[in-house]
Amino acid sequence: MAWFATEERLHLPAGATVIREGEPGDTMFVLVQGELSVTVKGKPIDYLLPGSVLGEMAMLDSRSRSATAVAVSAVELVRFDRARFLELVRQRPEFAAHIMNIMSVRTRRLMEEEVKRQRMEEELVIGRRIQLSLLPRGCPQVTGYQFAAGYRAAHEVGGDLYDFIVPTNDPSTVHLVIADVTGKGVPAALYMAVSRTLLHSYACDGYSPGEALRRVNDFIRQDAASPLLLSAFYAVLDADIGRLTYANAGHNAPIHLRAATGEMELLQSRGLLLGAFATFLPDEQTCSLEPGDFVVFFTDGITEARNGDGGFFDDEGLEAVVRSQSWSSAEELVSAIVSAVDTFAAGAAQADDFTVVVLQRLPPA
């Protein structure tokens, strides 16, 4: 374009910042050679190629920069100050029309992106409602035992689920499941809803933990269109004799804290994520709960909670809380775990929901 013949030209190396968000905007640029990456608050929003214009909005409203542009490669730019820009607008109608066209295209694209963002937010709200509707309204009341649960939602919809299933004809048996879909958003919430329904059905039909998980895996594998996977830990408590029977499908192993010795052990049971393979071979295990014992079930949102430096709370952090003192109740231990995660994160945004469920066999009165 002949408009650029007498203008100042800049040559900048890769990595150089051309404009910076928040700084005064008193110049406009035309990219002649090279490529630029544009971000807002660190989030990429555009990628500019030769012929692109940047900084034109500041020429009109005199506000600070709304975005940052960084050279991806070595770049050549034509630079206009405000006086020269206004002079060209007055003297060259075709220049003004060109700038207006650029602004129109950019505004239209931003409007389309805003519509997409609003739709996504609406989907997340729906997904959150689905997810919350799956959670129990309370914990079961079983003589000699106490249950407590803590759930924390992240900004995005996740796939965490915990549930208690007490057959109406056998109130001394409690089916406990904690699970996590490997995905987010509405698909994960819907996927979890289906999985919960299946587990309820199999529990009420009297299937063991391993067999229930095997049947869920078969159902998931039949739906070849779904790319989602499910981790789950399924346990059945026989409250009359204090026995816990369990099976695992790629989930975090719960922690068994023994009151008599203060020792901790993981409830290990081999099993792959549900939906990963056509065959799921259940590996059922059992353990005995003595009076005063605790079992801590959790999702990886607990151990993968991050602080501002990017560090993880990790298994060691959780185990340190569990062994830190003698707990008087399941609710006390749940509160301590949630508080420890919050203290560690110190307000840092989390990418995933977290769930913790504690089962306690009560000591003698």
Secondary structure as GFF3:
##gff-version 3
##sequence-region A 1 365
A	DSSP	three_ten_helix	2	4	.	.	.	ID=ss1
A	DSSP	beta_strand	8	12	.	.	.	ID=ss2
A	DSSP	beta_strand	17	19	.	.	.	ID=ss3
A	DSSP	beta_strand	27	33	.	.	.	ID=ss4
A	DSSP	beta_strand	36	40	.	.	.	ID=ss5
A	DSSP	beta_strand	43	48	.	.	.	ID=ss6
A	DSSP	beta_strand	53	54	.	.	.	ID=ss7
A	DSSP	alpha_helix	56	61	.	.	.	ID=ss8
A	DSSP	beta_strand	68	71	.	.	.	ID=ss9
A	DSSP	beta_strand	75	81	.	.	.	ID=ss10
A	DSSP	alpha_helix	82	91	.	.	.	ID=ss11
A	DSSP	alpha_helix	93	133	.	.	.	ID=ss12
A	DSSP	beta_strand	145	152	.	.	.	ID=ss13
A	DSSP	beta_strand	160	165	.	.	.	ID=ss14
A	DSSP	beta_strand	173	181	.	.	.	ID=ss15
A	DSSP	alpha_helix	185	204	.	.	.	ID=ss16
A	DSSP	alpha_helix	209	222	.	.	.	ID=ss17
A	DSSP	beta_strand	230	238	.	.	.	ID=ss18
A	DSSP	beta_strand	243	249	.	.	.	ID=ss19
A	DSSP	beta_strand	255	257	.	.	.	ID=ss20
A	DSSP	beta_strand	264	266	.	.	.	ID=ss21
A	DSSP	beta_strand	285	288	.	.	.	ID=ss22
A	DSSP	beta_strand	294	298	.	.	.	ID=ss23
A	DSSP	alpha_helix	300	303	.	.	.	ID=ss24
A	DSSP	alpha_helix	314	322	.	.	.	ID=ss25
A	DSSP	alpha_helix	330	345	.	.	.	ID=ss26
A	DSSP	beta_strand	354	361	.	.	.	ID=ss27
###
